Amino acid sequence: MLEGKIALVTGAAKGIGRAIALALAADGATVVVNYNGSKERAEQVVNEIKALGADGMAYQCNVADTAAVAEMVKEIIKTYGRLDILVNNAGITRDNLIMKMSEEDFDAVINANLKGCFNTIKAASRQMLKQRSGRIINISSVSGILGNAGQANYAASKAGIIGLTKTMARELASRGITVNAVAPGFVDTDMTQVLSESVREAATAQIPLGRFGKPEDIADMVAYLASEKASYITGQVISVDGGMAI
């Protein structure tokens, strides 16, 4: 379904990003596994991609670094000749109540989550405009839709991604490029496994389907949006959250 397509997935060494990289590879895409600090994990994902019969490579880059992102996209195009799919998954959390939140923690989350998204779209869209085709999928969050106490920085960054998604969808549509966002709810990853049992129980109580999601639940939606089946969908925010944001 995605044979011949070149995909870049940011923050793909673990969790949701890893699941997305593997889902795209399973559909035939060549996948560039971007990572910031987890080199061994990223290389393991590349090995898993190759075990699926697809191709890929790992590339270290902090998406908050504008120049480094431009160089990464340049190298991808130099290596593969094109870039068809961009998935903005890289993100961090620095949770705290706003009265206790430092300026550094606010800036770090905005830079990684929102500015990182801006950087990759700006760099990748140049090539997609030349191709007159492309798929951009941004990972937002239920926190960006509903807000979440203790996550002023994270919720703001994820809400910003929604605004960025809708704007870029309008800017790029005439060239055959679609831009959509996926908003996960609570998903079983390293990020949520550190939660206490009481916090997990309270979170589960907010989910109509009564359970946390799996990384593959998000990955399947991303793979659909990356495919030709989703060619008439753009500017949308699709919640994959078990019903939290109903």
VEXGU-964110 format. One record per residue (C-alpha): residue in one letter; residue number from 1; x negated, y, z. Coordinates in steps of 0.1 Angstrom, whole numbers, always signed. Layout:
// residues N
<rec resn="a" resi="NUM" east="X" north="Y" up="Z"/>
...
// end
This chain:
// residues 246
<rec resn="m" resi="1" east="+0" north="+0" up="+0"/>
<rec resn="l" resi="2" east="-30" north="+23" up="+7"/>
<rec resn="e" resi="3" east="-55" north="+7" up="-16"/>
<rec resn="g" resi="4" east="-80" north="+32" up="-29"/>
<rec resn="k" resi="5" east="-71" north="+58" up="-3"/>
<rec resn="i" resi="6" east="-98" north="+74" up="+19"/>
<rec resn="a" resi="7" east="-86" north="+82" up="+55"/>
<rec resn="l" resi="8" east="-102" north="+101" up="+83"/>
<rec resn="v" resi="9" east="-89" north="+94" up="+118"/>
<rec resn="t" resi="10" east="-103" north="+117" up="+146"/>
<rec resn="g" resi="11" east="-108" north="+103" up="+180"/>
<rec resn="a" resi="12" east="-105" north="+68" up="+166"/>
<rec resn="a" resi="13" east="-129" north="+48" up="+189"/>
<rec resn="k" resi="14" east="-102" north="+38" up="+213"/>
<rec resn="g" resi="15" east="-65" north="+38" up="+223"/>
<rec resn="i" resi="16" east="-40" north="+53" up="+198"/>
<rec resn="g" resi="17" east="-67" north="+64" up="+174"/>
<rec resn="r" resi="18" east="-82" north="+29" up="+172"/>
<rec resn="a" resi="19" east="-47" north="+14" up="+165"/>
<rec resn="i" resi="20" east="-41" north="+40" up="+138"/>
<rec resn="a" resi="21" east="-74" north="+33" up="+121"/>
<rec resn="l" resi="22" east="-67" north="-5" up="+121"/>
<rec resn="a" resi="23" east="-31" north="+0" up="+108"/>
<rec resn="l" resi="24" east="-44" north="+21" up="+79"/>
<rec resn="a" resi="25" east="-71" north="-4" up="+72"/>
<rec resn="a" resi="26" east="-45" north="-32" up="+73"/>
<rec resn="d" resi="27" east="-27" north="-14" up="+45"/>
<rec resn="g" resi="28" east="-58" north="-12" up="+24"/>
<rec resn="a" resi="29" east="-73" north="+22" up="+32"/>
<rec resn="t" resi="30" east="-110" north="+29" up="+37"/>
<rec resn="v" resi="31" east="-112" north="+45" up="+71"/>
<rec resn="v" resi="32" east="-137" north="+69" up="+86"/>
<rec resn="v" resi="33" east="-137" north="+64" up="+123"/>
<rec resn="n" resi="34" east="-145" north="+98" up="+139"/>
<rec resn="y" resi="35" east="-157" north="+98" up="+175"/>
<rec resn="n" resi="36" east="-174" north="+122" up="+199"/>
<rec resn="g" resi="37" east="-190" north="+101" up="+226"/>
<rec resn="s" resi="38" east="-181" north="+65" up="+222"/>
<rec resn="k" resi="39" east="-206" north="+53" up="+196"/>
<rec resn="e" resi="40" east="-204" north="+16" up="+205"/>
<rec resn="r" resi="41" east="-166" north="+16" up="+205"/>
<rec resn="a" resi="42" east="-165" north="+34" up="+172"/>
<rec resn="e" resi="43" east="-188" north="+9" up="+156"/>
<rec resn="q" resi="44" east="-167" north="-20" up="+170"/>
<rec resn="v" resi="45" east="-136" north="-4" up="+154"/>
<rec resn="v" resi="46" east="-155" north="-3" up="+120"/>
<rec resn="n" resi="47" east="-163" north="-40" up="+125"/>
<rec resn="e" resi="48" east="-126" north="-47" up="+131"/>
<rec resn="i" resi="49" east="-117" north="-27" up="+100"/>
<rec resn="k" resi="50" east="-142" north="-48" up="+79"/>
<rec resn="a" resi="51" east="-127" north="-80" up="+94"/>
<rec resn="l" resi="52" east="-94" north="-69" up="+79"/>
<rec resn="g" resi="53" east="-110" north="-68" up="+45"/>
<rec resn="a" resi="54" east="-112" north="-30" up="+43"/>
<rec resn="d" resi="55" east="-141" north="-7" up="+44"/>
<rec resn="g" resi="56" east="-151" north="+21" up="+68"/>
<rec resn="m" resi="57" east="-177" north="+39" up="+87"/>
<rec resn="a" resi="58" east="-182" north="+57" up="+120"/>
<rec resn="y" resi="59" east="-190" north="+94" up="+121"/>
<rec resn="q" resi="60" east="-199" north="+113" up="+153"/>
<rec resn="c" resi="61" east="-185" north="+149" up="+154"/>
<rec resn="n" resi="62" east="-169" north="+171" up="+180"/>
<rec resn="v" resi="63" east="-138" north="+184" up="+162"/>
<rec resn="a" resi="64" east="-139" north="+216" up="+182"/>
<rec resn="d" resi="65" east="-172" north="+225" up="+164"/>
<rec resn="t" resi="66" east="-161" north="+242" up="+132"/>
<rec resn="a" resi="67" east="-194" north="+238" up="+114"/>
<rec resn="a" resi="68" east="-198" north="+202" up="+124"/>
<rec resn="v" resi="69" east="-163" north="+194" up="+111"/>
<rec resn="a" resi="70" east="-170" north="+211" up="+77"/>
<rec resn="e" resi="71" east="-202" north="+190" up="+74"/>
<rec resn="m" resi="72" east="-183" north="+158" up="+83"/>
<rec resn="v" resi="73" east="-157" north="+163" up="+56"/>
<rec resn="k" resi="74" east="-185" north="+172" up="+31"/>
<rec resn="e" resi="75" east="-202" north="+139" up="+39"/>
<rec resn="i" resi="76" east="-170" north="+119" up="+35"/>
<rec resn="i" resi="77" east="-164" north="+135" up="+1"/>
<rec resn="k" resi="78" east="-201" north="+129" up="-9"/>
<rec resn="t" resi="79" east="-198" north="+93" up="+1"/>
<rec resn="y" resi="80" east="-163" north="+84" up="-12"/>
<rec resn="g" resi="81" east="-155" north="+111" up="-37"/>
<rec resn="r" resi="82" east="-122" north="+121" up="-22"/>
<rec resn="l" resi="83" east="-101" north="+124" up="+10"/>
<rec resn="d" resi="84" east="-65" north="+113" up="+9"/>
<rec resn="i" resi="85" east="-53" north="+109" up="+45"/>
<rec resn="l" resi="86" east="-62" north="+130" up="+76"/>
<rec resn="v" resi="87" east="-50" north="+119" up="+110"/>
<rec resn="n" resi="88" east="-57" north="+144" up="+138"/>
<rec resn="n" resi="89" east="-57" north="+122" up="+169"/>
<rec resn="a" resi="90" east="-87" north="+135" up="+189"/>
<rec resn="g" resi="91" east="-77" north="+150" up="+222"/>
<rec resn="i" resi="92" east="-86" north="+155" up="+259"/>
<rec resn="t" resi="93" east="-68" north="+162" up="+291"/>
<rec resn="r" resi="94" east="-79" north="+184" up="+321"/>
<rec resn="d" resi="95" east="-47" north="+183" up="+342"/>
<rec resn="n" resi="96" east="-40" north="+206" up="+370"/>
<rec resn="l" resi="97" east="-13" north="+230" up="+383"/>
<rec resn="i" resi="98" east="-18" north="+264" up="+366"/>
<rec resn="m" resi="99" east="-27" north="+281" up="+399"/>
<rec resn="k" resi="100" east="-56" north="+257" up="+402"/>
<rec resn="m" resi="101" east="-66" north="+254" up="+366"/>
<rec resn="s" resi="102" east="-99" north="+269" up="+356"/>
<rec resn="e" resi="103" east="-104" north="+290" up="+325"/>
<rec resn="e" resi="104" east="-130" north="+265" up="+313"/>
<rec resn="d" resi="105" east="-105" north="+236" up="+316"/>
<rec resn="f" resi="106" east="-78" north="+256" up="+297"/>
<rec resn="d" resi="107" east="-102" north="+265" up="+269"/>
<rec resn="a" resi="108" east="-117" north="+230" up="+266"/>
<rec resn="v" resi="109" east="-83" north="+214" up="+260"/>
<rec resn="i" resi="110" east="-71" north="+241" up="+236"/>
<rec resn="n" resi="111" east="-104" north="+239" up="+217"/>
<rec resn="a" resi="112" east="-104" north="+201" up="+214"/>
<rec resn="n" resi="113" east="-67" north="+195" up="+208"/>
<rec resn="l" resi="114" east="-55" north="+226" up="+188"/>
<rec resn="k" resi="115" east="-86" north="+242" up="+174"/>
<rec resn="g" resi="116" east="-99" north="+208" up="+165"/>
<rec resn="c" resi="117" east="-67" north="+202" up="+145"/>
<rec resn="f" resi="118" east="-72" north="+236" up="+127"/>
<rec resn="n" resi="119" east="-108" north="+228" up="+119"/>
<rec resn="t" resi="120" east="-101" north="+195" up="+103"/>
<rec resn="i" resi="121" east="-71" north="+207" up="+83"/>
<rec resn="k" resi="122" east="-90" north="+237" up="+70"/>
<rec resn="a" resi="123" east="-119" north="+215" up="+59"/>
<rec resn="a" resi="124" east="-99" north="+186" up="+45"/>
<rec resn="s" resi="125" east="-72" north="+206" up="+27"/>
<rec resn="r" resi="126" east="-98" north="+221" up="+3"/>
<rec resn="q" resi="127" east="-103" north="+187" up="-12"/>
<rec resn="m" resi="128" east="-67" north="+178" up="-10"/>
<rec resn="l" resi="129" east="-58" north="+210" up="-29"/>
<rec resn="k" resi="130" east="-82" north="+200" up="-57"/>
<rec resn="q" resi="131" east="-66" north="+165" up="-58"/>
<rec resn="r" resi="132" east="-31" north="+180" up="-56"/>
<rec resn="s" resi="133" east="-22" north="+152" up="-32"/>
<rec resn="g" resi="134" east="-28" north="+143" up="+5"/>
<rec resn="r" resi="135" east="-13" north="+133" up="+38"/>
<rec resn="i" resi="136" east="-19" north="+151" up="+70"/>
<rec resn="i" resi="137" east="-6" north="+136" up="+102"/>
<rec resn="n" resi="138" east="-11" north="+154" up="+135"/>
<rec resn="i" resi="139" east="-7" north="+137" up="+169"/>
<rec resn="s" resi="140" east="+13" north="+159" up="+192"/>
<rec resn="s" resi="141" east="+30" north="+147" up="+224"/>
<rec resn="v" resi="142" east="+63" north="+146" up="+242"/>
<rec resn="s" resi="143" east="+46" north="+171" up="+265"/>
<rec resn="g" resi="144" east="+45" north="+196" up="+237"/>
<rec resn="i" resi="145" east="+83" north="+193" up="+233"/>
<rec resn="l" resi="146" east="+95" north="+191" up="+269"/>
<rec resn="g" resi="147" east="+66" north="+205" up="+288"/>
<rec resn="n" resi="148" east="+50" north="+187" up="+318"/>
<rec resn="a" resi="149" east="+41" north="+200" up="+352"/>
<rec resn="g" resi="150" east="+4" north="+200" up="+357"/>
<rec resn="q" resi="151" east="-3" north="+201" up="+320"/>
<rec resn="a" resi="152" east="-1" north="+238" up="+310"/>
<rec resn="n" resi="153" east="-32" north="+235" up="+288"/>
<rec resn="y" resi="154" east="-23" north="+201" up="+272"/>
<rec resn="a" resi="155" east="+14" north="+209" up="+266"/>
<rec resn="a" resi="156" east="+4" north="+243" up="+251"/>
<rec resn="s" resi="157" east="-21" north="+226" up="+228"/>
<rec resn="k" resi="158" east="+4" north="+200" up="+217"/>
<rec resn="a" resi="159" east="+32" north="+225" up="+212"/>
<rec resn="g" resi="160" east="+7" north="+245" up="+191"/>
<rec resn="i" resi="161" east="+1" north="+215" up="+169"/>
<rec resn="i" resi="162" east="+38" north="+215" up="+162"/>
<rec resn="g" resi="163" east="+37" north="+251" up="+150"/>
<rec resn="l" resi="164" east="+5" north="+244" up="+130"/>
<rec resn="t" resi="165" east="+22" north="+213" up="+114"/>
<rec resn="k" resi="166" east="+52" north="+232" up="+102"/>
<rec resn="t" resi="167" east="+32" north="+261" up="+89"/>
<rec resn="m" resi="168" east="+7" north="+239" up="+70"/>
<rec resn="a" resi="169" east="+36" north="+219" up="+56"/>
<rec resn="r" resi="170" east="+49" north="+252" up="+40"/>
<rec resn="e" resi="171" east="+15" north="+263" up="+28"/>
<rec resn="l" resi="172" east="+5" north="+230" up="+12"/>
<rec resn="a" resi="173" east="+37" north="+215" up="-1"/>
<rec resn="s" resi="174" east="+34" north="+230" up="-36"/>
<rec resn="r" resi="175" east="+2" north="+210" up="-41"/>
<rec resn="g" resi="176" east="+18" north="+177" up="-32"/>
<rec resn="i" resi="177" east="+4" north="+176" up="+3"/>
<rec resn="t" resi="178" east="+27" north="+166" up="+32"/>
<rec resn="v" resi="179" east="+20" north="+176" up="+68"/>
<rec resn="n" resi="180" east="+39" north="+159" up="+97"/>
<rec resn="a" resi="181" east="+34" north="+154" up="+134"/>
<rec resn="v" resi="182" east="+40" north="+123" up="+156"/>
<rec resn="a" resi="183" east="+49" north="+130" up="+192"/>
<rec resn="p" resi="184" east="+41" north="+100" up="+214"/>
<rec resn="g" resi="185" east="+56" north="+96" up="+249"/>
<rec resn="f" resi="186" east="+39" north="+75" up="+276"/>
<rec resn="v" resi="187" east="+17" north="+49" up="+259"/>
<rec resn="d" resi="188" east="-4" north="+22" up="+274"/>
<rec resn="t" resi="189" east="-40" north="+34" up="+269"/>
<rec resn="d" resi="190" east="-71" north="+42" up="+290"/>
<rec resn="m" resi="191" east="-56" north="+76" up="+296"/>
<rec resn="t" resi="192" east="-24" north="+62" up="+313"/>
<rec resn="q" resi="193" east="-39" north="+31" up="+329"/>
<rec resn="v" resi="194" east="-55" north="+53" up="+355"/>
<rec resn="l" resi="195" east="-21" north="+64" up="+368"/>
<rec resn="s" resi="196" east="-10" north="+51" up="+402"/>
<rec resn="e" resi="197" east="+18" north="+26" up="+403"/>
<rec resn="s" resi="198" east="+42" north="+52" up="+418"/>
<rec resn="v" resi="199" east="+34" north="+76" up="+390"/>
<rec resn="r" resi="200" east="+39" north="+49" up="+364"/>
<rec resn="e" resi="201" east="+73" north="+39" up="+380"/>
<rec resn="a" resi="202" east="+84" north="+76" up="+380"/>
<rec resn="a" resi="203" east="+74" north="+80" up="+344"/>
<rec resn="t" resi="204" east="+91" north="+48" up="+333"/>
<rec resn="a" resi="205" east="+123" north="+60" up="+350"/>
<rec resn="q" resi="206" east="+123" north="+89" up="+325"/>
<rec resn="i" resi="207" east="+122" north="+66" up="+295"/>
<rec resn="p" resi="208" east="+156" north="+54" up="+282"/>
<rec resn="l" resi="209" east="+140" north="+23" up="+268"/>
<rec resn="g" resi="210" east="+125" north="+16" up="+302"/>
<rec resn="r" resi="211" east="+89" north="+9" up="+292"/>
<rec resn="f" resi="212" east="+57" north="+25" up="+281"/>
<rec resn="g" resi="213" east="+49" north="+23" up="+244"/>
<rec resn="k" resi="214" east="+21" north="+4" up="+227"/>
<rec resn="p" resi="215" east="-6" north="+21" up="+206"/>
<rec resn="e" resi="216" east="+7" north="+1" up="+177"/>
<rec resn="d" resi="217" east="+41" north="+18" up="+180"/>
<rec resn="i" resi="218" east="+24" north="+51" up="+172"/>
<rec resn="a" resi="219" east="+1" north="+36" up="+146"/>
<rec resn="d" resi="220" east="+30" north="+21" up="+126"/>
<rec resn="m" resi="221" east="+47" north="+55" up="+123"/>
<rec resn="v" resi="222" east="+15" north="+71" up="+111"/>
<rec resn="a" resi="223" east="+9" north="+44" up="+85"/>
<rec resn="y" resi="224" east="+44" north="+50" up="+72"/>
<rec resn="l" resi="225" east="+39" north="+87" up="+70"/>
<rec resn="a" resi="226" east="+6" north="+81" up="+52"/>
<rec resn="s" resi="227" east="+23" north="+59" up="+26"/>
<rec resn="e" resi="228" east="+42" north="+67" up="-7"/>
<rec resn="k" resi="229" east="+74" north="+58" up="+11"/>
<rec resn="a" resi="230" east="+72" north="+90" up="+30"/>
<rec resn="s" resi="231" east="+65" north="+113" up="+0"/>
<rec resn="y" resi="232" east="+96" north="+134" up="+6"/>
<rec resn="i" resi="233" east="+90" north="+140" up="+43"/>
<rec resn="t" resi="234" east="+71" north="+171" up="+54"/>
<rec resn="g" resi="235" east="+71" north="+196" up="+83"/>
<rec resn="q" resi="236" east="+87" north="+171" up="+106"/>
<rec resn="v" resi="237" east="+80" north="+161" up="+142"/>
<rec resn="i" resi="238" east="+88" north="+125" up="+148"/>
<rec resn="s" resi="239" east="+91" north="+115" up="+185"/>
<rec resn="v" resi="240" east="+79" north="+79" up="+193"/>
<rec resn="d" resi="241" east="+87" north="+81" up="+230"/>
<rec resn="g" resi="242" east="+113" north="+55" up="+239"/>
<rec resn="g" resi="243" east="+139" north="+82" up="+240"/>
<rec resn="m" resi="244" east="+123" north="+107" up="+264"/>
<rec resn="a" resi="245" east="+129" north="+137" up="+243"/>
<rec resn="i" resi="246" east="+166" north="+129" up="+234"/>
// end
